[in-house]
């Protein structure tokens, strides 16, 4: 019931860029602990990337995500969220896949699609940059991580990195959103 109420609040408030994101709590498959947005008090923002175990686009971005996490450590908290509901995306499979990725980023289970509904995510990978405003967070960027999902060396615009740099410098974010290329996250039938 609690998840339903939180999900409804998120659905009612979704509007995209500039939207305030309600706090939510999800389980981190890495250590089995609950993680909530409000638990990150020492960062200036949170970069949430919806991802999966199986999508080939997600596999292309693992190293780039790890590099972003290293670059902004201590300033931006990165979170990976898996909202896919297919059998190969279950929590056990998530834990097994994560072990081989070489990442140190929390990998959160969202099989009730609460976070997905809160932010309006539709693809994986799809990035959301949340700016901390006191006890709340506001979406300041959402869309693709960069402009080349297949060839790292041919990236022309690193959208997420650019948005992070502008947010940290208290500048206007030039590109607040774009279409994410990736695998569709199917809505759970309720």
Secondary structure, DSSP 8 states (H G I E B T S, - for coil): -HHHHHHHHHHHH--STT-EE---EEEETTTS-EEEGGG--S-SEEEEEE--SS-HHHHHHHHHHHHHHHHTTTTEEEEEEE---SGGGSHHHHHHHHHTT---SEEEE-TT-HHHHHHT--EESEEEEEEEETTEEEEEEEE-SSS-SS-GGG-S--HHHHHHHHHHTT---S--B----SEE------
